[in-house]
Each structure stands twice: as structure tokens, then as C-alpha cells.
Amino acid sequence: MRTTAVNCARVISALCLFALVSACGDGGGGSSGLSYTGSTAPASLTSTNSTTLLSDAYAGGNAGNAIGSIASLTNTSYHAPRRPRSLALSETLVNFVRLSTAGATVGTASTAAAVNTIPTNTMDGNCGGTATVSGNYDDVSGAISMTANFNAYCQDNTTLDGTIAASGNIDTSSSSSSSISNMAITVSNLTANMASGDSFTADGTLNIVPQSGYSSIATNSVITINMLLEDSTTSKLYKLANYQISQTVTSTYNDIDITGRYYDPDEGYIDLSTPATIQVMPSDQWPSSGSLKGTGNSSSATITALDNTTYQLDVDTDNNGTVNYTTTGLWSAL
């Protein structure tokens, strides 16, 4: 059973780090002490604030001065500054998983029901720092429980600090590390300094399940996030409540549907929906098709990708179904 146990350890490591991709805090903050003190009223969507509100809701808060870093990017897959922050973390952590699982080992598991301890395993980053994973795995029920700690862990110019705790289940009938049935993650005081130049601290919880019709969360997942995000540049704190990303990831595109509530500390909250699935190509920082709608205080607005460089904004200032304001613009100007 040693091979099974090794696979289990790899699943735990991969799962936690993949899940951290999309993780971050609950509405009230976690152990880091983050607490949302911004506006809790519905936002009034207008011709002047709708573009910013919707683009920030898509990205998970304003990326500060990270936009200026795009010319220096060497990894264009997910690290572009204005992609959803969870997806930028995803690419970083998937790369980390490839390294950390290569030599993962655990004690021999018995053929009977057993909870196996995953010994603490510490990995060095290729540009500094360490990452540590430990926990338990039941190789009969598939239940797992673990923690992971990042201590200035730097991989490919992205640095992570913070702690996560994870629990959930995997499919014990499969040796594939992608057969993860479900997972709940708590993120505590996670600071991410991304290769793009974006930097933020996150705190809270998430749950990951497969999309309907799928048995694992490998490529077709639904991630529900309750998160606080503090931008390191502006110190502004943004809140995601029941923010759900349904995503399909392939080598040629990433499809995203977003629902839930996004809080801007100055403007208030908007409720999000995706009238048309958002599609982003690996080499682009902005969507090439799809739309995102936000509804606030008797008002709504929709931003639509005309292509990977241009968007259209439609604002219904009294939410009566009639567009009162329409404009187009360049993604690069946001």
C-alpha cells in the first residue's frame, strides 16, 4: 500500500495548494485580524463608477500599480495583473505542486482501515523561503485533514506567506492525484506577492466541488469563496461574499462564470451574474468574450468583452431594463 500512501500525500499537497488558488477569507475575517469596515450599502451604478466597479469585481479588487508591470511579465498564462487573483495564484501553486510532490513520501499504510500521518515535509523555493505540509489521511474512507505553511516561500518570482487548513475527501479507488471529490479550505493571513507585481493579503474560507456531471475538481470546478482581500499598495480592503467561480480550464482557454456579492469599501456592494460565459486565452490578461453584470441600488451595469483589447459598458441607471448609457473603451486603460 506504500504507493497508495504516497499518492495520498501528493493529493493532499496538490489539493491544498490548488485550493489556496481560489481561497481567501470569510466575511468577518480570520485569524489575521482583517475586518471589513467599508460600505455595506448597495452601490449606485452610474456612468462614472460602473467600469471600475465591474472590472474590480472581476479581478477581486483593484490591482493597484500592478498594471505597469505587464511589460516585464515572462509567464503570461495566469500572471497578468488584471486576471482574477485566484487564477494568478493557481498557476503559481500548480507549479509549486509539481515540485513538492515529486519526492513526497509517507509511512506504509495497512490494508485495513487506517489513518496515516503525513510527516512534516519542507520544501525550498527556487528563489528563497520554505513551504511545509503535514496532516492525516484515511486511505479507506478517503477523508483527509492537513495544514500547509508558507514562510517567505518564493517560486518563479512569486512569494507566499501564511497558513491554510484543509479537510475533505478524495476517491480512494483511483491512484490519480486529480480525483479530489470535495474540499473545504480555511486561509489565515496569506500574503501573496505575485510575479506580476500585484500584492495582497487574504483571509477566510472556500469550498471546492466538481461541476455537475464531473467526479473530480481537476479541470471543471465550482469554487465558493468568502474572502477578505487587502491590497498591499492602497491598503484598501475588499470583500467577496458567496462569490462563486465556475471554471473550465484547458490548454487553450479558461471559461469562467461568476456569481455572488462584491463589496467595494467606498462604493458599497454589487450582486454579480454572468449573462455570457467569460473566456480568457492563456496569453491574455483580459477576456476576449463574455460579459459580467452587476446590480446595485435600483441600478445595474454590464461590461462585455468585444475582444481581448476592447470592452463595451452598458448602464441601466434605474434598473428598468432600458440602457441609459453606453460606451466602449480599451481594457488597457483600466
C-alpha positions in Angstrom: 0.0 0.0 0.0 3.0 2.3 0.1 2.3 3.6 -3.5 -1.3 4.4 -2.5 0.0 6.3 0.6 2.5 8.2 -1.5 -0.3 9.2 -3.9 -2.4 10.3 -1.0 0.3 12.5 0.3 0.7 14.0 -3.1 -3.1 14.6 -3.4 -3.1 16.4 -0.1 -0.3 18.6 -1.1 -1.7 19.3 -4.5 -5.2 19.8 -3.2 -4.4 22.3 -0.5 -2.2 24.3 -2.8 -4.7 24.2 -5.7 -7.5 25.2 -3.4 -5.4 28.1 -2.0 -5.6 29.4 -5.5 -9.0 30.5 -5.1 -9.1 30.8 -1.3 -9.3 33.6 1.0 -11.3 34.8 3.9 -14.8 34.8 5.2 -16.9 37.8 5.6 -15.7 38.7 9.0 -12.0 37.9 8.5 -10.0 35.1 10.1 -7.0 34.8 12.4 -5.1 37.5 10.6 -7.3 40.2 12.2 -8.7 41.5 8.8 -12.1 43.1 9.3 -14.2 44.8 6.7 -15.1 48.3 7.7 -16.2 49.7 4.3 -19.6 50.5 2.9 -22.2 47.7 3.4 -24.9 49.5 1.4 -25.8 48.6 -2.2 -23.8 50.7 -4.7 -25.4 53.1 -7.1 -24.1 52.2 -10.6 -23.5 55.2 -12.8 -21.7 56.2 -16.0 -18.7 57.2 -14.0 -18.2 54.3 -11.5 -19.5 51.2 -13.3 -16.4 50.4 -15.3 -14.2 50.4 -12.2 -16.7 48.5 -10.0 -17.2 45.8 -12.6 -13.5 45.4 -13.5 -12.5 45.3 -9.8 -15.3 42.8 -9.1 -13.8 40.6 -11.8 -10.2 40.9 -10.6 -11.0 40.7 -6.9 -10.2 44.3 -6.0 -8.1 46.9 -7.6 -4.7 45.6 -8.5 -3.1 48.9 -7.6 0.1 49.7 -9.6 0.5 46.2 -10.9 -0.7 47.3 -14.3 2.6 48.9 -15.0 4.3 45.5 -14.5 2.8 43.8 -17.5 5.7 44.6 -19.9 8.0 42.7 -17.6 6.0 39.5 -17.4 7.6 36.3 -18.6 4.8 33.9 -17.7 1.7 35.0 -19.5 -0.5 32.1 -18.6 -2.2 33.4 -15.5 0.0 36.1 -14.0 -1.3 39.1 -16.0 -2.2 41.8 -13.5 -5.9 42.2 -14.1 -6.8 38.5 -14.2 -8.8 37.2 -11.2 -6.3 37.0 -8.3 -7.4 33.4 -7.6 -6.3 32.3 -11.1 -2.9 34.1 -10.7 -2.4 32.1 -7.5 -3.5 29.0 -9.3 -0.6 29.0 -11.8 1.9 29.7 -9.0 0.7 27.0 -6.8 0.3 24.4 -9.5 4.0 24.9 -10.3 4.7 24.5 -6.6 2.7 21.3 -6.5 4.8 19.8 -9.4 7.9 20.4 -7.4 6.6 19.5 -3.9 5.0 16.2 -4.9 8.0 14.8 -6.8 9.6 13.3 -3.7 6.6 13.0 -1.4 6.8 10.0 1.0 4.7 8.7 3.9 4.7 5.7 6.1 3.4 2.4 4.9 -0.4 2.1 5.2 -2.0 -1.1 6.3 -4.5 -3.0 4.2 -7.2 -2.3 6.9 -8.9 1.0 7.6 -6.2 3.3 8.9 -5.5 6.9 9.4 -2.0 7.6 8.2 0.1 10.5 9.5 1.7 12.6 6.8 5.0 13.6 8.2 6.0 17.2 8.0 7.6 17.8 4.6 9.5 21.1 4.0 10.3 22.3 0.5 12.7 25.1 -0.5 11.6 27.7 -3.1 13.8 28.3 -6.1 14.2 32.0 -5.1 14.1 31.6 -1.3 11.9 30.6 1.6 10.2 27.3 2.5 6.8 25.6 2.4 5.7 23.0 4.9 2.9 20.4 4.6 1.6 17.9 7.2 -1.6 16.1 8.1 -3.6 12.9 8.2 -5.2 10.7 5.5 -7.7 7.7 5.9 -6.9 5.5 2.9 -10.2 3.7 3.2 -12.7 6.5 3.6 -10.7 9.0 1.6 -11.0 11.6 4.4 -8.1 14.0 4.7 -7.1 16.8 7.1 -4.0 18.8 6.8 -2.2 22.2 7.2 0.2 24.0 5.0 2.5 26.8 5.9 4.4 29.2 3.7 7.4 31.1 5.1 8.6 33.7 2.5 8.3 30.8 0.0 9.4 32.2 -3.4 8.9 30.3 -6.6 9.4 31.9 -10.0 9.4 35.4 -8.5 6.1 34.9 -6.6 6.4 34.9 -2.8 3.8 33.5 -0.3 3.5 33.8 3.4 0.7 32.4 5.5 -1.2 29.3 6.6 -4.1 27.1 5.3 -6.1 24.3 6.9 -7.9 21.8 4.6 -10.4 18.9 5.1 -12.3 16.9 2.6 -12.4 13.7 0.6 -10.7 12.0 -2.4 -11.6 9.0 -4.4 -9.7 6.1 -2.9 -10.5 3.8 -5.8 -8.3 5.9 -8.1 -4.5 6.4 -8.0 -4.8 9.7 -9.8 -4.0 12.8 -7.8 -6.7 14.7 -9.7 -9.6 12.6 -8.2 -10.5 15.0 -5.5 -14.2 14.8 -4.6 -14.5 17.9 -2.5 -12.5 20.2 -0.2 -13.0 22.9 2.4 -10.2 25.3 3.0 -9.5 28.0 5.6 -6.8 30.5 4.8 -5.2 32.5 7.6 -3.2 35.7 6.9 -2.0 34.6 3.4 0.2 37.3 1.8 0.9 36.9 -1.9 3.4 38.9 -3.8 2.8 37.9 -7.3 5.2 37.9 -10.2 3.0 40.5 -11.9 3.7 43.0 -9.2 0.3 42.5 -7.5 0.4 42.1 -3.8 -2.4 41.4 -1.3 -3.3 39.7 1.9 -6.2 37.3 2.1 -8.2 35.7 5.0 -11.3 33.4 5.1 -12.8 30.2 3.7 -13.7 28.4 0.5 -15.3 25.2 -0.7 -14.5 23.4 -3.9 -16.8 20.8 -5.6 -16.9 19.5 -9.2 -19.2 20.9 -11.8 -22.4 18.9 -12.3 -21.6 15.7 -14.2 -17.9 15.5 -13.1 -16.5 13.4 -10.2 -13.3 15.5 -9.5 -12.3 19.1 -9.3 -9.3 18.7 -11.6 -10.4 21.0 -14.5 -14.2 21.6 -14.1 -14.7 23.0 -10.6 -17.1 25.3 -8.7 -15.4 27.3 -6.0 -17.4 29.2 -3.5 -15.3 32.0 -1.8 -16.0 34.1 1.3 -13.0 36.3 1.4 -11.3 39.5 2.6 -8.6 40.9 0.4 -6.4 43.7 1.5 -4.5 45.4 -1.3 -0.8 45.9 -0.3 -0.4 49.1 -2.4 -3.6 51.0 -1.4 -4.4 49.2 1.9 -8.0 49.1 0.7 -9.9 46.0 2.0 -12.4 44.3 -0.4 -14.9 41.6 0.5 -16.3 38.7 -1.5 -19.4 37.1 -0.1 -20.7 33.8 -1.5 -18.6 34.7 -4.5 -18.7 31.7 -6.8 -16.4 30.9 -9.8 -17.4 28.1 -12.0 -14.4 27.4 -14.2 -13.3 25.1 -17.0 -9.6 25.1 -17.7 -7.9 23.8 -20.8 -4.6 24.4 -22.5 -6.2 26.9 -25.0 -8.7 28.8 -22.9 -10.3 29.4 -19.5 -14.1 29.7 -19.2 -15.4 31.5 -16.1 -18.9 32.2 -14.8 -19.1 34.4 -11.7 -21.9 35.0 -9.3 -22.1 36.4 -5.8 -21.6 39.7 -4.0 -18.6 42.0 -4.3 -18.0 44.8 -1.7 -16.1 47.9 -2.6 -15.1 49.8 0.6 -16.1 53.2 -1.0 -19.0 52.5 -3.3 -20.8 49.6 -1.5 -21.8 46.2 -2.9 -23.0 44.8 -6.2 -24.5 41.4 -6.9 -22.8 39.7 -9.8 -24.1 37.5 -12.6 -22.6 36.3 -15.9 -25.0 36.8 -18.8 -22.5 35.2 -21.2 -19.6 32.9 -20.1 -16.3 34.8 -19.9 -13.5 33.3 -21.9 -9.8 34.2 -21.4 -7.0 33.0 -23.6 -3.7 31.9 -21.9 -1.7 34.7 -23.3 -4.2 37.5 -22.5 -4.8 39.4 -19.3 -8.4 40.4 -20.2 -11.3 38.4 -21.5 -11.8 38.0 -25.3 -15.6 37.3 -25.0 -18.3 37.1 -22.4 -19.9 39.6 -20.0 -20.2 40.4 -16.3 -23.3 42.2 -14.8 -23.5 44.0 -11.5 -26.7 45.0 -9.8 -26.8 47.6 -7.0 -29.2 50.1 -5.6 -32.0 50.2 -8.2 -29.3 50.3 -10.9 -27.3 47.8 -12.9 -24.4 47.7 -15.4 -22.9 45.1 -17.8 -19.4 45.0 -19.1 -18.9 43.0 -22.3 -15.7 41.9 -23.9 -15.8 42.8 -27.6 -12.3 41.2 -28.0 -9.2 40.9 -25.9 -8.4 44.6 -26.2 -11.9 46.3 -26.1 -14.9 46.3 -23.9 -18.4 47.8 -24.0 -20.2 49.2 -20.9 -24.0 49.4 -20.7 -25.5 51.1 -17.7 -29.2 51.0 -16.6 -29.3 53.7 -14.0 -32.8 52.9 -12.8 -32.8 49.2 -13.4 -35.9 49.2 -15.6 -34.4 47.2 -18.4 -33.5 50.1 -20.6 -29.9 51.1 -21.1 -29.3 54.8 -20.3 -25.6 55.0 -21.0 -23.3 53.1 -23.4 -19.6 53.4 -24.1 -16.6 51.4 -25.3 -13.1 51.5 -24.1 -9.7 49.8 -24.0 -9.0 47.1 -21.4 -5.5 48.5 -21.1 -6.9 51.8 -19.8 -8.4 50.2 -16.7 
